[in-house]
Structures are given as structure tokens and as C-alpha cells.
Amino acid sequence: MPTSPYGHIEVFTVFLMQSRPASILDIGLGNGKLGFVARDLLDVMLNERFRRRDWQVRIDGIEVFGDYIQDHQRAIYDNIFIGDAYDILDTLATYDMIVLGDVLEHFPKEKALAFLDQCAVHATKNLVVFIPLGKTWHQPAIYGNPYETHRSSWFFDEFKPFSSRYALFNYSAGPYGAFLIHRDDYAAYIADRHIEKLIRPGNGLHPLRNHFSLTRDAVDRIDLKPLSRHVANIEHLKYFCDAQFVEHYRLIAHLSTCFNNSLIFDIGTNKGYSALALSLNPSNRVISYDIVECKELRHPEQLSRIEYRLGDVLKDPRLLKAPLIMLDTNHDGVFEQQFYNFLKENRYRGLLFLDDIHLNTAMIRFWDGIAETKEDLTDLGHFSGSGLVALS
């Protein structure tokens, strides 16, 4: 609708105060109420920028029904895009916050879920969802707008698992929800469901190979040449571009394409080339850790999808949210075992990729001692041994 209930406006201001976004995309902006609240709070009240020429927060909107848009919305929003948000979103850049105000219920359920995934790709920090809950919200095409019809029903339990804050309201038509969702929490939840399906009993032989299409043909289709320009070490360039299934770079790049909108951890940065391969999927972010600085990269400032860090990875709270972790460290079995135990003790659910599992006796013992679902992928990866473990 061009308008919506008012009870959640105060909650919206709390969400804005907590996250302080520098850019917002308001999907289904209607009469512009949420955009006005965001502009008034973030620019005017908090920063005393009451003149339009001084505004710094970027607030854009998407509206499928062009007749709703008038001069007052254009005065508040920086850009307003007319059309189906499902089609428009991928033509836009990213935003700190994406607001879905009474939007998802206008899509069929399957398309709405795909659209929520799409929004997570374009939100760098948070999603905000305002939505009618339950089956009592019946709405036909009103305001002369055929898109106003409700096409799906939604429930509190569908949003609670990945929401950091929420509020519920009771209106005459039924319950209504307001949800603040951290992008990383949403990505972790989606990846968790992915892993849960993977390790379900009855998946037969080689569940990891089958589930992730880990075949020579699939890995052979990976092209790392566009990323190879960042490889500064000439000796390692031939390893990075290996196409003979001697090195692991194409294999881990293929694994990265099995997840979207996710954090991937690379532990043992060394020269930085494993993290480079793991960054192949542009919707993901790679966090790469080491204890000493060894990187040899060309134009590292262009690698915005990779965060290189020095320090103790076990202290990074994001680690346990990553659906895919690569471990390539000392190969003496000591830290490998410590790290594996840490994941199990903290009930990590995800994939652990291990390099050099056949390099020496210590690594062979470590690999053989893993009881979880695992797959030896040496035929597709590093000649010294590549292994994948599904931890649950």
C-alpha cells in the first residue's frame, strides 16, 4: 500500500539509531513515510543538516506502482526507481541498510525467499523487514494498483532465527512484525540450512562430492585468469593458474561458488593466493588470517572482497558464522588439532577445507582421526592432499 500502520515507526527509529546507516534503499516506498523518518532522524536530528544541500545520507527507493510517486517523495529521496524490485535490484549498488516495508507478502513465497536472498547480496550491514504475520491479512488489488494483492502468508518463526531485534504488534487485521536482520546472521542461517540438508542421514556414498558437484568437469570450468593479475610472486603464478589438478586453487574457488552472500575464512594467509581464489564469487566476503605478514599481491587495494588480518583467528566472533573455512597452517598437526577441537567445542556447523592432509605423518594422523563426514579430494586439489569435512 502507499501507506502502512504507524505502531512500528518508533521501532524503526530504534533500528536506525542502532545501525546509523550511511545509505538506505527503501523497497516499496509508497507514500515515503519511512524515507522521511530516516531523513529526519539521520540527517536533521542527529547531524543538524536540515538543508537539502547538506544532506549526506543516501536514501534511494524502489516503487513498482509509479502513480504513487509525487513531488514530496522526490524531495526526500535521492533516487526513486520505478518498476519491479526483483528486476531492478541487481542493477543497483550496495546499501548499508535495505528496508522491506510491507513487500514480501506481495510476492509468491518462493519468489519472495529468492528476493530476500537477493537483498542480502546488496545489503552490506542490515535488512529491515516490516510484514503482516499470519493468515488473517487478506488484501485484494486496491488503490487501483494490481500489485497490492497479497500472494503469500508469513509467520514469526520464519524471521526469528536470523533477527537480532524484533517487535510484534497487534492490529485489527492480525499480528504484525518488525525485524532487524544483520546481513551476516542471515547468510549464516541460510548456509546452516544448506549444511543441514547435506549431512542428513541417507545421503549415500560421497555426499560432499555429490552435493557440491565436486567433479573434474566442474572444477575444470573454474577460470582464475582474471584474478591472476593480483599474483605478484612469479614462481607462484604457475601454481595459481594450474590446470592439471596438481594445486588446490581451482577447487577452493569452486567451493566458494557453492555459497552466496556468505563469509568465508582463510586461515594461513601466506602470500594471499588462497584467499584470492576463495574470492571468486563476488557475493561473498573472505576473511584471511595469519600471524606474520607474508602477502605478495599486486593492487591489493582493488581486492575489496578480502579482509587480510594478523592475529588470533579464534578470537574473531565471525568465524563460527562462516559456512566455509579453509585451514592451511603449520602442518605439524598441533594447531590443526587445536582448531578442529575449537570448532567442535563451539558446535560449529559448516565445511572445513584442509590442505596438505597427506604431507607428513602428523597430518595423516590428524586427517585419519576426524570422525565427521569427510571427503578426500586430493584427485581434484593439491597433490599433497586436500580434504573436506562437514561439521555438525
N, C-alpha and C positions, 0 to 999 in steps of 0.2 A: 504494500500500500504506500501511497505518498506519505502517510503518517503511521504512527505506532503508539503503543501505550507509553505512559510517562514515568511509571514507577521505577524503571531501571536507569533513568538518567543520572541519578546520584551515584549509582554503582559504576556507570560509565566514567564519571569523573574520578572515581577511586582508581579504576583501571588506568586512566591516563596519568594520574598523579604517580602511581607506582612505576609506570614504564617510561614516562616522559619521551614519547616518540618524536623524532625529528621529521618523520614523513608518515603519512597515513593514506591508505586507499579505502574509501568508503564505498562498498559494493551494494547497489540498490539504495542509492542516496535519497530517492523520493523527494520530499519537501526540504531536505537539507538540515534537519534538526540536529543530527549527530555531528555533522560538519561544523555547524555553528557553535555547538557546545565545545568541541575540540579547539576551534579557533579562539573562542572567547577565553578558555582556560589557559591554553598553552602559550599563545602569543600575547593576549591582552592582560589577563590577570597575573600570570606568573612572571612575565617579562616586560610588562608595561609598553608593549608595542601595539598601540591602538590604531595607528595609521597604517593603511594597507601597504604603503611603500616600505614600511619597516618590518612587515611580517617575514618570519624566517621558516616557520613550519610549513612543509609542503603538504597540502591536503588536496588529493585528487578524488574523483568519484566516477563510478560507472552506473548508468541507469539504462535499463532496457526499453523503457517507455518514454520517448523523447518529449511527449506533451507535458510531462511533469516539470520539465526544466524551464525556469523563468529567470528573470534578472536577479532576484535575491540569491538564488543558488550560485549564479555566476560571480556574484560579488564576494562570496565566501570561499569558494573552491578555486584552486589554481587551474585545474584542468577537469573537464567533465567529458567523459567518453560515452557516446550513445550506442547501445547495442547489447548483444548477449555477452555477459561477463565471461561465460565459458569460452567464447571465441576471442574476446578482447584481451583477457588477462595475459596470455603468453606474448602479446605484442608490447607489453609494458615492462619496466624495470622492476626493481625490488623496493619494498617499503618496510620501515620499522614495524608498522602495525597495519594489518588488514582487518577491516570491520565488515562482518556479515550481519547486517541488521534485517531480520525477517526475510531471509533469502533462501536458505536451503530447502524450506518446505515447499517452495515453488518449482523444485526440480523433482523428477522421479528419483527414488532412493539411490539407485546405482550410479546415476549421473551426478547426484549431489555428493556422494562419497568421493568420486573421482575429482570433482571440483574442489572439495576440501583439501585433497592431496595437492592439487594444482595451486591453491592458495598458500599452502605451506612452502612451496618452492619459492614463491615471491615475497614471503614474509621473513625478514631477517631476525625478528625478535618475537613478535606476538601475533596471535589471532584473537579476535573478539567475536563471539557469536551470541546474538540475541535471537531467540527462537521460541515459538509456541511448542508446548510439550503435551503429549497425549493425543488421543483420537477425537477429542471434542471440538477441535478448531476446524470447522468446515467453512470453506470460503470459495465462492464461485468467482467468475470474472466480474469485477466491479470497477467503478470509476472509468468505465469504457475501455478498460485495459485487459486484454485477454491473458496477460501474463500473471494476473493476480490470483488465478486459480491455485489452490493448494493441491499438490500432487504427491506428497509424502507426509508421513507422521514420524515424530521423533520423541525420544524418551530420555529422561535424566541420566540413566545408566549408560547411555551411548556416549556421553560427553564427560562424565565424572572421571574416568580413569586417566585422562590426559589433561585435565583442567587444574591450574594452580589456584584459582579462585573462582567462586561461583555464587550466585544468589538466585533464589526462587521466589516467584510472585504468584499470587492467585488473583486471576481476573474472572469476570463473569463467563467468558468463553472457556476457561480452564487454566491450568498451570502454565507458567512462562519462565524461561530460564535465561540467565546472563552468565557467560562463561569467558574467563580469561585463560588463554592457552599459550604456553611457551612453545615456540616452534620446535625446540629440541625435544621437549616432552612428547609432543605429538609424533615426531619422527621415531622416537624410541618405542612408543606404543605400537606404531604400525610395524616396525621391524620385529618387535616381540611377537606379534601375531604371526608374522612370517616364519619365525623360528619355531613357534609352537606347532604350526602345520608340518614343518619339516621333520621334527623329531617325534611325531605322533607314531605310536606303535603300528606296525603293519605296513610300513613304507617299503619293505622288501630290501633286497641287496642294493648296496651303493646308493643310499638315499641322498647323500650330498651330491654325488655326481649327477644323479637324475634330476634332482630339484633345481640345481643351478646350471644345468646344461653344460657340465664340465666335460667337454669332448674336444678332440683335436680341432675339429672343424670350427667350433665356437671360439676357441682361443685363437685360432689362426686368423679369424676375421678381425681381431683387435689390431688397430693401426696406431702405433705410438710415435710415428714420424712427426706429427705436429708438435708433440711435447718434447721431442729430442733436441730441439733448438736450445732448450734450457740446460742441457748437459754440458758442463764446462770441461770435464775431465775426458780427454780424447780417448784414453785407454778404456774407460767405462762406456763410451758411446757405442762401441760394438756389442757390449753386453746388453745395454738398454734396448738396442734395436734387434736383438737376437730373434731369429725366426725359425730356429732349429730345435726348439724345446730343450735348450740347454740352460737357459736362465728363467727366472720366475716372473719377469716384469709384465708380460702379456697376460699371464694367469691371474695375477692380482688385479690388473686393470679390468679383466673380465668380471672378476668377483665384485668390483666396485660398481659395475653396471647393474648388478642384481638388487641394488638398494637405491632408493631415491630420497632426497630431502634429509639425508642422514649424516651423522658424524662418523668418521672412520678414524681410528687411531693407528699410527705407525710408530712402533717403539723400537728405537735403534736407528736414528736418522742417518748416521754415517754421512755419505756425500749428498743425500737428499733425493736419491733417484727412486726409491720405493714409494715415498710419499708422492713424487711426481706421477708415477704410474697410477697410484690409487686416486689421483685427482681427475682421472679421465672423464668420469661422469660429472658434468657441470652443476648438477643439482646438489651434490654432496660437498661437505667440508672435511678436510683432512687435518688432524692434529698430530704433529710429528715430534717425538721426544728423544732427546739424547742427554748425556751427562757432560759431553765435551763438544766443542764447535768443530765440525769437520766438513761442512757443506761446501760443495763446489758447483755453483749454479750460475748460469747466465740469466740476466734480467729477472732476479728473484722478486723484484717489486711488482712484476706482472702476474705473479702466482697468488692471486688474492684468495683462492680457494684453499690455500695451505697455510697453516699456522705452525711455524717452527719454534719449538720451545726447548730450553735447557732446564733440567731439574728432575724431581722425583715424580714420575707419572702416576704413582699410586696415590698421590695427594690431589690429583685433578678430579673433581667431582663429576666431570663429564664422562669419564672413562666408562663407567658402568652403563651409560646410556647408548654407547656405540654398538650397533649391530655387527660390526666387523672390526676386529683388532688384528693387526699384524705384529708379531714378535720376532725380532731379528737382532739379538744382542750378543753376549759373550760366547755363547755356545759351549759353556762348561757345565751346563745343566743346573747350576746353582740358582741364578736369577730366574731362569725359565721355570724351575720348580716353585720358587717363591711366588712368582707372578701367577702361575696356574693355581696355586693354593689360594691366593688372594681372590681370584675370580670365583672360585668355588665357595669360599667362606662368605662372600658377599652376594651369593646366589645370582651371579651374572648369567644372563640369557642372551646368547649370541654366538657368533662364529669367531674362532681363534685360528689365524693362519700362522703356521710355524715354518720358519726357513731352516735349512741345513739339518733336518732330522736324522740324516744318516752320516753326518760329517765325522763323528767320533763316537767312542764308546759311551761317553756321558750323555750325548744327545740321543743315541739309540735307546739307552735305558730310560731316559725321560719319555720319549715317544711311546715305548712299549708299556710304560706304566700308566698311560692315560686310558681310563676305562670308558669314557663317554663315546658317543657316536663319533667316529673319525674316519678319515679317508686319506690314504697315501696317494698324493698327486704328483709324485716325482716324474712320472711319464709326461706330465703336462707343464712341469715347472723346472725348478733348479736341479741340476744333476746331482747335487749333494743332498737332495731330499727336500720335498715340500709336503706339508701335511695340513689338513683342515679338520678342526674339531668343532662339534656343535655342543655347547654347554647349556644345560638346562637347570 
